[in-house]
Amino acid sequence: MEKDLKDLDVGILINNVGQSYRYPRFFHELPKEEIGALIEMNINSTVWMTKMVINGMVERRRGHIVNISSGSADYSMPLLAEYASAKMFVERFSESLDAEYRQKGIRVQCQIPFYVATKLAKLRRSFTVPTADEYVWLAMRWIGQSGTVSPFWAHALQGWVMNTFPAAVVESGVMSMHAGIRKRGLKKDAKIAAEGKKN
């Protein structure tokens, strides 16, 4: 892939990749293959895609890189520890690259959405959950600016509200919510396993 990109004038790179848990779980419950896949998708792909295009941007002294992180990156996320940490890496990587390359004409931005209605997230659109098309339309308007941004106003409001509470309160609420989702996920897995044994 690097050879294919070598002679292209890539002006904007958008690293929009993500993989989370199938449902919230304790870290020791995660299979090794899921742990590795999550790192590969969320961290390694962003790093290597950036590496593939940034040399050309440096030569041309212009370019924009947009990395998609997650609202979960900014808070303790019990039962989603690896995912939240991987997305925090994306945020810090973006901020550090922006400081490193802005004098060379390259701007690096990190976007931190909360929930977006996608097939992967299995969510429906709501007041605080935009469709993918709605989010993209808003996100495109922020390209060219650097720093960490939240293009959808309801997500920015969610972050502001969460930041007003003590960390222990947010952590407790997240743990309770994720524990409920985990319980349903374990129940579904047990049902699938039982049906498999019958067949």
C-alpha positions as CSV (number, residue, x, y, z in Angstrom):
1,M,0.0,0.0,0.0
2,E,2.9,2.4,0.8
3,K,4.1,2.1,-2.8
4,D,0.6,2.9,-4.1
5,L,0.5,6.1,-2.0
6,K,4.1,7.2,-2.7
7,D,3.4,9.4,-5.8
8,L,-0.1,10.6,-4.7
9,D,-0.6,14.1,-3.6
10,V,-2.5,13.3,-0.4
11,G,-3.8,16.6,1.0
12,I,-6.1,15.2,3.7
13,L,-5.8,11.9,5.5
14,I,-8.7,10.8,7.7
15,N,-8.0,7.9,10.0
16,N,-11.5,6.8,10.8
17,V,-11.1,3.3,12.2
18,G,-12.4,1.7,15.3
19,Q,-13.0,-1.6,17.1
20,S,-14.3,-2.0,20.5
21,Y,-15.4,-5.0,22.6
22,R,-18.4,-7.0,21.5
23,Y,-19.8,-5.9,24.8
24,P,-18.2,-4.4,28.0
25,R,-16.1,-7.0,29.9
26,F,-13.4,-7.2,32.5
27,F,-10.0,-7.2,30.9
28,H,-9.1,-10.7,32.0
29,E,-12.2,-12.0,30.2
30,L,-11.0,-10.8,26.8
31,P,-9.6,-13.5,24.4
32,K,-6.1,-12.8,23.3
33,E,-7.1,-12.5,19.7
34,E,-9.6,-9.7,20.6
35,I,-6.9,-7.8,22.5
36,G,-4.5,-8.0,19.6
37,A,-7.1,-7.1,17.0
38,L,-8.2,-4.0,19.0
39,I,-4.6,-2.7,19.2
40,E,-4.0,-3.4,15.5
41,M,-7.2,-1.6,14.4
42,N,-7.2,1.4,16.8
43,I,-3.5,2.1,17.2
44,N,-1.3,0.4,14.6
45,S,-3.5,1.3,11.5
46,T,-3.6,5.0,12.5
47,V,0.2,5.1,13.1
48,W,1.2,3.3,9.9
49,M,-1.3,5.2,7.6
50,T,0.0,8.5,9.0
51,K,3.6,7.3,8.4
52,M,2.8,6.4,4.8
53,V,1.5,9.9,3.9
54,I,3.4,12.3,6.1
55,N,6.7,12.3,4.2
56,G,4.9,13.6,1.1
57,M,3.1,16.3,3.2
58,V,6.5,17.4,4.7
59,E,7.9,17.7,1.2
60,R,5.0,19.7,0.0
61,R,4.8,21.7,3.3
62,R,1.0,21.3,3.5
63,G,-1.5,18.7,4.6
64,H,-4.3,17.9,7.1
65,I,-4.6,14.8,9.1
66,V,-7.8,14.0,11.0
67,N,-7.8,11.2,13.5
68,I,-11.1,9.9,14.9
69,S,-10.9,9.0,18.6
70,S,-13.8,8.6,21.0
71,G,-15.5,10.4,23.9
72,S,-14.5,7.5,26.0
73,A,-10.8,8.5,25.7
74,D,-11.2,11.3,28.2
75,Y,-12.7,9.3,31.1
76,S,-12.1,6.2,33.1
77,M,-14.0,3.5,31.3
78,P,-14.3,0.4,33.5
79,L,-15.1,-2.7,31.4
80,L,-13.9,-0.9,28.3
81,A,-10.3,-0.3,29.6
82,E,-8.4,-1.3,26.5
83,Y,-10.7,0.4,24.0
84,A,-10.7,3.7,26.0
85,S,-6.9,3.6,26.4
86,A,-6.4,2.9,22.7
87,K,-8.5,5.9,21.8
88,M,-6.6,8.0,24.3
89,F,-3.4,7.1,22.4
90,V,-5.0,8.4,19.2
91,E,-5.8,11.7,21.0
92,R,-2.3,12.2,22.4
93,F,-0.7,11.0,19.2
94,S,-2.7,13.7,17.3
95,E,-2.0,16.5,19.7
96,S,1.7,15.7,19.7
97,L,1.9,15.4,15.9
98,D,0.2,18.8,15.5
99,A,2.8,20.4,17.8
100,E,5.5,18.6,15.9
101,Y,4.5,19.5,12.4
102,R,2.4,22.7,12.4
103,Q,5.5,24.8,11.6
104,K,5.9,22.6,8.5
105,G,2.4,23.5,7.2
106,I,0.7,20.3,8.4
107,R,-2.2,20.4,10.8
108,V,-3.3,17.4,12.8
109,Q,-6.8,17.3,14.4
110,C,-8.4,14.8,16.7
111,Q,-12.2,14.4,16.7
112,I,-13.9,12.9,19.7
113,P,-17.4,11.7,19.0
114,F,-19.6,10.0,21.5
115,Y,-22.3,7.6,20.0
116,V,-23.1,7.7,16.3
117,A,-25.8,5.6,14.7
118,T,-23.9,3.1,12.6
119,K,-24.3,-0.6,11.9
120,L,-21.2,-1.3,14.1
121,A,-22.7,0.6,17.1
122,K,-26.2,-0.9,16.5
123,L,-27.8,2.4,17.7
124,R,-30.7,4.4,16.4
125,R,-30.6,8.1,15.7
126,S,-31.7,10.2,18.6
127,F,-31.2,13.7,20.0
128,T,-27.7,12.9,21.2
129,V,-26.9,10.2,18.5
130,P,-26.5,11.6,15.0
131,T,-26.5,9.4,11.9
132,A,-23.2,8.7,10.2
133,D,-24.1,11.2,7.4
134,E,-25.0,13.9,9.9
135,Y,-21.8,13.5,11.8
136,V,-19.7,13.5,8.6
137,W,-21.4,16.7,7.4
138,L,-20.5,18.4,10.7
139,A,-17.0,16.9,10.9
140,M,-16.0,18.1,7.4
141,R,-16.6,21.7,8.5
142,W,-13.9,21.3,11.1
143,I,-11.2,20.1,8.8
144,G,-8.3,22.6,8.7
145,Q,-8.5,23.4,12.4
146,S,-6.1,21.7,14.7
147,G,-6.6,20.5,18.3
148,T,-9.1,18.1,19.8
149,V,-12.6,18.9,18.7
150,S,-16.2,17.6,19.1
151,P,-18.0,18.6,15.9
152,F,-21.5,17.5,17.0
153,W,-22.9,20.0,19.6
154,A,-24.7,17.4,21.6
155,H,-21.5,15.4,22.0
156,A,-19.7,18.6,23.1
157,L,-22.5,19.2,25.7
158,Q,-22.2,15.6,26.9
159,G,-18.5,16.1,27.5
160,W,-19.0,19.4,29.3
161,V,-21.6,17.8,31.6
162,M,-19.3,14.8,32.3
163,N,-16.5,17.2,33.1
164,T,-18.5,19.1,35.7
165,F,-19.0,15.9,37.8
166,P,-16.3,14.5,40.0
167,A,-14.3,11.7,38.3
168,A,-15.5,9.2,40.9
169,V,-19.2,9.9,40.1
170,V,-18.6,9.5,36.3
171,E,-16.6,6.3,36.9
172,S,-19.4,4.9,39.1
173,G,-22.1,5.7,36.6
174,V,-20.1,4.2,33.7
175,M,-19.4,1.1,35.7
176,S,-23.0,0.6,36.4
177,M,-24.1,1.2,32.8
178,H,-21.4,-1.1,31.4
179,A,-22.1,-3.8,34.0
180,G,-25.7,-3.9,32.8
181,I,-24.7,-4.2,29.2
182,R,-22.1,-6.9,30.1
183,K,-24.8,-8.9,31.9
184,R,-27.0,-8.9,28.8
185,G,-24.0,-9.8,26.6
186,L,-23.1,-12.8,28.8
187,K,-26.7,-13.9,28.7
188,K,-26.8,-13.7,24.9
189,D,-23.5,-15.7,24.6
190,A,-24.9,-18.4,27.0
191,K,-28.0,-18.7,24.9
192,I,-26.0,-19.0,21.6
193,A,-23.8,-21.6,23.2
194,A,-26.8,-23.6,24.5
195,E,-28.4,-23.5,21.0
196,G,-25.1,-24.7,19.5
197,K,-25.0,-27.7,21.8
198,K,-28.6,-28.7,20.8
199,N,-27.7,-28.6,17.1
